[in-house]
């Protein structure tokens, strides 16, 4: 079982996400989350998914594509760090990415398929890592981070957005 990362394995900002991950192996949680998110969003009309919950807020489709993009970034970082690459990795600005995502031009079903594919790749990567790889550390966004922490950050980030979707978009 993969142990929860220590506080010195990630920037303090990410404690918001890591604290949302329940006890147990994070990989099992990621598997469960896949089904939860797909079930949560399946059956929502494209029209509803193309609206934000308020003026200037992302649409549901943009939120989902943000989760997908962010998982790709976190897993790229995890891969590099797990493989022993100590090259500092840059941050990314989510608010610059969303307007160029094209999320609203796509059917929600397409985004859900992409989410499932990205999650499958995430889990394949995580399941392939040897135990020593999880403890390796690198730098991302000018902060130290471990491969293990990135797995928890990824899961917590999705959990955070699941809550937002339930509270603000699906009420």
N, C-alpha and C positions, 0 to 999 in steps of 0.2 A: 504494500500500500504506500502510496506517495504521501509523505508527511507535509503538513501545512508549513509554509515558509515562515522563517523568523522575520521580525520587523526590520532587521538590517539587510534583508534581501530585496527590498524594493523601496521606492521613494514613499514618504509618508502619505502623499496624495492617494496612492493606490490602496491604502488601508480601507478606504470606502468600499472598494470592490472586494478585496480579499475577505473582509468581514462578512460578506453576504454569502460566502460559500459554506454550505453545511459540512459537518464532520464527515469523514469517510474519504475515499479515494476520489480526487478531483476528476479523474477520467470517467468514473462511473457517473458523477454528477453531470459532466458534459454530455454523456450519452442520454441521460434522462432529460436534460434541458432541450436537446434537439426535438424530442417528441413533444415536450411542453410548449415550445414556441410554435411549432408547426400546428399543433392543435389549437392554440390560442388564436392564431391568425387565419386558419383555414375557414373558408366560408364567408369571409369579409368581402364585400363588393369592392371592385376597383375604384369606384367613385368614392366610397367611404375611405379607402386606403390612400386616396390622393389628396386628402384634406388634413390640415394641421388642427390641433385643438384650440388654436387661437391665432390671431394675426402675427405673421412673421415666424411662426413655429414650424418646425419640420413636419412633413406629412408622415403618416404611418409607413409608407413605402420608403421614404428617406431615412427614417429611423432604422428600419430593417436593413437597408443597404449600408448604413453607417455601422451597424453591428457586424455585418459581413466584412466590410473593409477593415474594420478595427481588428477583427479576429485574424485576418490575413497579416496585418502588420505585426500583431503580437506573436503570431506563429513564425513569421520570418525572423523576428528577433530571437525567439526561442530556438529555432534551428541553428542560427549562427552561433549563439552562445553555447548551446549543447554540443556543437561540433568543435568548440574550443577557440572560436574566432573572437579575438579581443578588440577588434576594430570598433571604435565608438559608433553607435548607430544614431541617426538623426531622429528627431521627433517628427510629428506631422500635425497639421492644423485641420481638425475636423470641419470647421466652419468654411474652410477654403475648398474642401473636397465635395461636400454635399451639393452645392449648386451645379457642379460639373458631373454629377453622378448619373444623371438621366433616369433616376429611379421612377419618377412619375410617368414616364413614357412607356414603362414596362408593366405587364400584367403582374399582379401580386403573386400569382401562381409561379411565374418565372423567378421571382425573387426568393420564394420559398424553396424552389428546386436548387437555386444557387446556394442558399443558406445550408441546405442539407449536404450538398457536395463539398462545400468548404469545411463543414463540421466533420464529414467523413475523412477528409484529408488531415484535418487537425488531429483526429483520434488515431489515424494510422501513424502519423509522425510520433505522437506521444507514446503510443504502444510500442514503437520500435526502439525507443531510447533505452540505453543501458543505465543501470542505477547511478553510476558516477556522473553521467551527463546532467542529471537533474540538479546537482549541486554547483555546477559551473556557473561562474558569474561573468558578466560583461557590463557594458555601459550603453544605455539607451536614453535619449532625451537628456543627456548630460548627467544621468543618475545611475548608480550601480543597481543591477538587477540580476536575479538568478533565473535559470531556466524554469525551475520549480515555481517561482513567484509568477512568471509569465503565464503559466497554466492556470493558476488561481486568479490572476488578474483577468484573464480571458473569460473565465466562468463567471466571475463577479460582475464584469462589465455587462454581460448578457443578462444576468439576474437583475441588475440595476434597470436596464431598459425594459425588461419584462414588466417590472413594477410600474414604470412610467406608462407603458402601453395600457396596462389594466386600469390605472387610475385616471389617465387623462384622455385616452383615445377610445377606450372600449366601455365607457360608462353609459 
